[in-house]
């Protein structure tokens, strides 16, 4: 068997390096080692994944005397706690200790944005059904689970606000400041437009359903040290939260994560509760403690994607050109701020998708509700803004009788003209039109659309629809200070390399890409470069692995560290072998030193003997960006990633059932760091996005209890829900115009938006019911029931 | 009488005299054996991350089954050999062809669901007559959820792996068979009975022994496949002090065809019954394909699905429409009743303490009987029905409905017949007027509830629309080209 990660496979688009401006990220000249950055390489853990030897938190060897922590959850959506009788819990077999807010030595506060509105354990008030009130610490997990059910808590119920409508009716309390973006005079623009319409689109939330539930293991050390292994996308924040809760400096707390079993944003802030409770248990008992949530508890406790209601008012002309857009984007944020501020901001940043609005006003409404505190989820509000933008396009298309694709093409951002976003950032690189046109040609969109319409006329029960939608996605954290990263690279005397960085691996292949950067720079095969677990002990002050930024930020930091070591090795080699520094090159067959080829290990051994440091940290901060929420102006994004998807679906008019029959995607990953991994990201993101907009439905009952709290009731796409025809291609010869790592583009979140094509294809199929005269105004998720209701609305009345 | 549970994990024999009755295979593997390759994703048999493979010797050949370890009790493994993901690499460390294909096709991202997938994939390769088309792969993998890949690379890997040659399990087949035969030989035909601090386990030798056990302890919990009872334990945290495991009781594992129809014994799984039922009623076969997943159908029994009285169990409405008869037994006393009479009210069935479901008989449809069954759920595969309608219409030579049996699940607290709709059809030619009358009558037949699966409006509307679909597929005359998106069948099988 070959080495699991050395073999190259998967599609490798031909790319040439010509036409690139000189920049810091330009690769070394010469051939790229097999599997080096810009080439496909298998996931660094693939062989371990398939063998069951890849270790997740709950798989780690358990420390002696390990205790297990299980939370006790609120059974009211909004209530004062009148009394709490935990005697039966404490007396239950195997119980060692019960944790309540009173046991917290530091601050009972884990708000990730410093808003102090999120206690770790509820004190006298519960704000949602499922909020942790206490935690049982027991010798076994089974004992802790049983004991947690024995609590007797008396509540005084308070009025609970469960959704957007109720929140507005109750006065519209917000968890975060509302944001307004304006450009031009929207009211004048609307008034002057030849045509005008308004409407509303509703879209549901989404459960992350990472396959590995939240988990953390804490082990106390000497003199107040605490080591925490946490399934977290944000080790630094987890470190800070644990320190805060335990009331000690950060230098005593170390957080580590080798890999997560999926994250999708759900382990950014939401990982803090298990980590803090495990650490609290470890602190108070002096024993290691683990908290691994049962799936139902996980789904009931943790935040999800925000559901939104967007009201829009649009002015346009008979040619389908949009002249003015006014939108209010309201979100159910849950009981605390969490990340709802930046999420609702990002919804506004994407409420234009790829389209230029001459006059525009966008306003957010981050509403407080007595439900789970909604949080980061792949796209972070962006997909919700884009769903609203695409609904506006669809409205204009039906109003004008144009093909929605033509409306899209007429409104897409230009270059040099019609290129200013609602937040006053100039779009310098709009390629959305080219991508849409190329995809439409490649997948014969227009012919297929005509054929489907003809076939629908003869099919009373099954109808088909097609839609082609673009994505333009802004890349960077909108909180500018998050756009920094660190790395630490060691070269050992035997020429093996260890790479550490601040990003976390949750399946997206970040670690593989980081290995590839070092491989390419040093000319080394994959078996010479080892990635290690992410730990705050090696790279401090890191940002969450989020906002699609993992490879952009950490890749540049790794590159910086590698280049610093290379510079020292080049200086050493030039002196040692007496050649010019530019005659030293790191290539796949060894280090070229003038005419000689020196094996890398020979160089590193010689450098060691000459007392050359072969370890370096690296650092990166994204240039050019700024954003001022007070003025609503700035350049929040370093660049945009683009793409387009075309979906064809069938729907059953009797039942509302749907099938996605074919999907074609053309996506812009810049010069991909790893085409195989990026295609995997796109395929997976599409199916996840389609799931969000079709079958995934969160249902709360009138008491505020989440009824879809397990995979038996909450349905994510299964194998047969993938499109049988599923063509995914990367845009070729499209290096990032900005100076990113080897001219690649971020690929985590943007392709999630491709699922929007499915919603519009279903809508297109429904529109056949009244001969394509009426915009179906299909809301999401388009479950069979939503589709059937929409069909009933569209069906011509007898004699009508 | 044996007093221990005996099975192999890999090639090592385990002999457990104090096996706790409800200890799950997953907890045993992870917590007691330190085998952490098998993952817990949901602990309710829905995600497949805990999929393991169990091999048994049946009728002289080895039968490999993928099962959800989270809702299998260890005591149910008696007489089997269990394989986990840790057993997949060949003894020399070479990856199994399925593992190799998953690596080459980039089939893992976060990797957490991957062990479960590879186990399902290996089991699929071992299924008799397994093929590599999309439909069979979808079926084989319906019980494994992946949130990262969108499944495309996993399907590519499955197709690649189907092309690969024999694996090391094939090479060991004889050794495995010998080992299992030796286990069988040690069984003395008198069953297993053990009692430990956590409770009792009984594995009756035959149905007579089962009847005696239940007479002696009517409170004992009968477990066939544990796909329902497992959740009482993993989610309900219930104590079940006496488990009577009937899944391997030989005389309950029989399917027989007699004058009355197909008689399916209490321990026959859906997977084992599927082909026989599909041969009798093709649409029922398609419903069974959509019950749970391969892992669930490998454990769940037809009779268990009936016995537990779920209002949304997919089997009962199908079998009620087909005119099935239930066989109950208490001690030596046996009785039969029409299946629909077994369901009394929500959670209440016509079953006395100590009584058990021994079999169900599904009659063959007459030559002029049209049978259709439609399952409606948010997701096509491995989802609980919002509603399910099953229809048996018998037409005479003039196209007049002479008999009508219509049953629905999900429309009431129990699976129930739509008597009003049946009456509206009986004696009428099967035409548009009859359809309209049946639709109207159906509305009065049920008062469904709203829940997370669907609203009462949706259930009512779709129930009536399923009559329309039935009409489109079966009424005399031309049929529309497409009448459904799942389980499409030839229009001309009437």
HADDOCK unambig.tbl for C-alpha pairs under 7 A between the chains (distance, minus, plus):
assign (segid A and resid 1 and name CA) (segid B and resid 94 and name CA) 6.39 0.50 0.50
assign (segid A and resid 42 and name CA) (segid B and resid 106 and name CA) 6.38 0.50 0.50
assign (segid A and resid 46 and name CA) (segid B and resid 103 and name CA) 5.57 0.50 0.50
assign (segid A and resid 46 and name CA) (segid B and resid 108 and name CA) 6.30 0.50 0.50
assign (segid A and resid 47 and name CA) (segid B and resid 103 and name CA) 6.33 0.50 0.50
assign (segid A and resid 49 and name CA) (segid B and resid 108 and name CA) 6.84 0.50 0.50
assign (segid A and resid 49 and name CA) (segid B and resid 111 and name CA) 4.82 0.50 0.50
assign (segid A and resid 49 and name CA) (segid B and resid 114 and name CA) 6.12 0.50 0.50
assign (segid A and resid 49 and name CA) (segid B and resid 115 and name CA) 6.87 0.50 0.50
assign (segid A and resid 50 and name CA) (segid B and resid 99 and name CA) 5.48 0.50 0.50
assign (segid A and resid 50 and name CA) (segid B and resid 114 and name CA) 5.81 0.50 0.50
assign (segid A and resid 50 and name CA) (segid B and resid 115 and name CA) 5.62 0.50 0.50
assign (segid A and resid 50 and name CA) (segid B and resid 118 and name CA) 6.78 0.50 0.50
assign (segid A and resid 51 and name CA) (segid B and resid 85 and name CA) 6.06 0.50 0.50
assign (segid A and resid 51 and name CA) (segid B and resid 86 and name CA) 6.25 0.50 0.50
assign (segid A and resid 51 and name CA) (segid B and resid 115 and name CA) 6.71 0.50 0.50
assign (segid A and resid 52 and name CA) (segid B and resid 37 and name CA) 3.84 0.50 0.50
assign (segid A and resid 52 and name CA) (segid B and resid 38 and name CA) 6.87 0.50 0.50
assign (segid A and resid 52 and name CA) (segid B and resid 85 and name CA) 5.95 0.50 0.50
assign (segid A and resid 52 and name CA) (segid B and resid 86 and name CA) 6.39 0.50 0.50
assign (segid A and resid 52 and name CA) (segid B and resid 115 and name CA) 5.57 0.50 0.50
assign (segid A and resid 53 and name CA) (segid B and resid 37 and name CA) 5.99 0.50 0.50
assign (segid A and resid 59 and name CA) (segid B and resid 36 and name CA) 5.43 0.50 0.50
assign (segid A and resid 146 and name CA) (segid B and resid 237 and name CA) 6.77 0.50 0.50
assign (segid A and resid 210 and name CA) (segid B and resid 147 and name CA) 6.52 0.50 0.50
assign (segid A and resid 211 and name CA) (segid B and resid 41 and name CA) 5.44 0.50 0.50
assign (segid A and resid 211 and name CA) (segid B and resid 112 and name CA) 6.27 0.50 0.50
assign (segid A and resid 211 and name CA) (segid B and resid 113 and name CA) 6.49 0.50 0.50
assign (segid A and resid 211 and name CA) (segid B and resid 147 and name CA) 6.94 0.50 0.50
assign (segid A and resid 212 and name CA) (segid B and resid 41 and name CA) 5.90 0.50 0.50
assign (segid A and resid 212 and name CA) (segid B and resid 112 and name CA) 6.38 0.50 0.50
assign (segid A and resid 213 and name CA) (segid B and resid 41 and name CA) 6.93 0.50 0.50
assign (segid A and resid 260 and name CA) (segid B and resid 110 and name CA) 6.61 0.50 0.50
assign (segid A and resid 261 and name CA) (segid B and resid 110 and name CA) 4.96 0.50 0.50
assign (segid A and resid 261 and name CA) (segid B and resid 111 and name CA) 6.39 0.50 0.50
assign (segid A and resid 261 and name CA) (segid B and resid 112 and name CA) 4.93 0.50 0.50
assign (segid A and resid 262 and name CA) (segid B and resid 110 and name CA) 5.44 0.50 0.50
assign (segid A and resid 295 and name CA) (segid B and resid 42 and name CA) 5.22 0.50 0.50
assign (segid A and resid 459 and name CA) (segid B and resid 480 and name CA) 6.86 0.50 0.50
assign (segid A and resid 461 and name CA) (segid B and resid 482 and name CA) 6.98 0.50 0.50
assign (segid A and resid 461 and name CA) (segid B and resid 483 and name CA) 5.93 0.50 0.50
assign (segid A and resid 462 and name CA) (segid B and resid 482 and name CA) 6.23 0.50 0.50
assign (segid A and resid 462 and name CA) (segid B and resid 483 and name CA) 6.55 0.50 0.50
assign (segid A and resid 462 and name CA) (segid B and resid 484 and name CA) 6.93 0.50 0.50
assign (segid A and resid 506 and name CA) (segid B and resid 110 and name CA) 5.44 0.50 0.50
assign (segid A and resid 507 and name CA) (segid B and resid 109 and name CA) 4.19 0.50 0.50
assign (segid A and resid 507 and name CA) (segid B and resid 110 and name CA) 3.32 0.50 0.50
assign (segid A and resid 507 and name CA) (segid B and resid 111 and name CA) 6.84 0.50 0.50
assign (segid A and resid 508 and name CA) (segid B and resid 109 and name CA) 6.17 0.50 0.50
assign (segid A and resid 508 and name CA) (segid B and resid 110 and name CA) 6.95 0.50 0.50
assign (segid A and resid 509 and name CA) (segid B and resid 109 and name CA) 6.95 0.50 0.50
assign (segid A and resid 652 and name CA) (segid B and resid 484 and name CA) 6.48 0.50 0.50
assign (segid A and resid 652 and name CA) (segid B and resid 485 and name CA) 6.84 0.50 0.50
assign (segid A and resid 654 and name CA) (segid B and resid 462 and name CA) 6.59 0.50 0.50
assign (segid A and resid 654 and name CA) (segid B and resid 465 and name CA) 5.45 0.50 0.50
assign (segid A and resid 655 and name CA) (segid B and resid 462 and name CA) 5.63 0.50 0.50
assign (segid A and resid 680 and name CA) (segid B and resid 149 and name CA) 5.97 0.50 0.50
assign (segid A and resid 681 and name CA) (segid B and resid 149 and name CA) 6.91 0.50 0.50
assign (segid A and resid 683 and name CA) (segid B and resid 149 and name CA) 6.21 0.50 0.50
assign (segid A and resid 683 and name CA) (segid B and resid 150 and name CA) 5.45 0.50 0.50
assign (segid A and resid 684 and name CA) (segid B and resid 148 and name CA) 5.06 0.50 0.50
assign (segid A and resid 684 and name CA) (segid B and resid 149 and name CA) 4.04 0.50 0.50
assign (segid A and resid 684 and name CA) (segid B and resid 150 and name CA) 3.94 0.50 0.50
assign (segid A and resid 687 and name CA) (segid B and resid 150 and name CA) 5.09 0.50 0.50
assign (segid A and resid 688 and name CA) (segid B and resid 147 and name CA) 6.99 0.50 0.50
assign (segid A and resid 695 and name CA) (segid B and resid 378 and name CA) 5.76 0.50 0.50
assign (segid A and resid 695 and name CA) (segid B and resid 379 and name CA) 6.46 0.50 0.50
assign (segid A and resid 699 and name CA) (segid B and resid 452 and name CA) 5.76 0.50 0.50
assign (segid A and resid 707 and name CA) (segid B and resid 452 and name CA) 6.44 0.50 0.50
assign (segid A and resid 708 and name CA) (segid B and resid 452 and name CA) 6.82 0.50 0.50
assign (segid A and resid 711 and name CA) (segid B and resid 46 and name CA) 5.94 0.50 0.50
assign (segid A and resid 712 and name CA) (segid B and resid 46 and name CA) 6.22 0.50 0.50
assign (segid A and resid 712 and name CA) (segid B and resid 383 and name CA) 6.92 0.50 0.50
assign (segid A and resid 715 and name CA) (segid B and resid 379 and name CA) 6.65 0.50 0.50
assign (segid A and resid 718 and name CA) (segid B and resid 142 and name CA) 6.04 0.50 0.50
assign (segid A and resid 718 and name CA) (segid B and resid 145 and name CA) 5.93 0.50 0.50
assign (segid A and resid 718 and name CA) (segid B and resid 381 and name CA) 6.99 0.50 0.50
assign (segid A and resid 719 and name CA) (segid B and resid 138 and name CA) 5.52 0.50 0.50
assign (segid A and resid 719 and name CA) (segid B and resid 141 and name CA) 6.38 0.50 0.50
assign (segid A and resid 719 and name CA) (segid B and resid 142 and name CA) 5.76 0.50 0.50
assign (segid A and resid 719 and name CA) (segid B and resid 151 and name CA) 5.71 0.50 0.50
assign (segid A and resid 720 and name CA) (segid B and resid 138 and name CA) 5.07 0.50 0.50
assign (segid A and resid 722 and name CA) (segid B and resid 150 and name CA) 6.56 0.50 0.50
assign (segid A and resid 722 and name CA) (segid B and resid 151 and name CA) 6.84 0.50 0.50
assign (segid A and resid 783 and name CA) (segid B and resid 378 and name CA) 6.38 0.50 0.50
assign (segid A and resid 784 and name CA) (segid B and resid 378 and name CA) 6.33 0.50 0.50
assign (segid A and resid 785 and name CA) (segid B and resid 454 and name CA) 6.90 0.50 0.50
assign (segid A and resid 785 and name CA) (segid B and resid 458 and name CA) 6.13 0.50 0.50
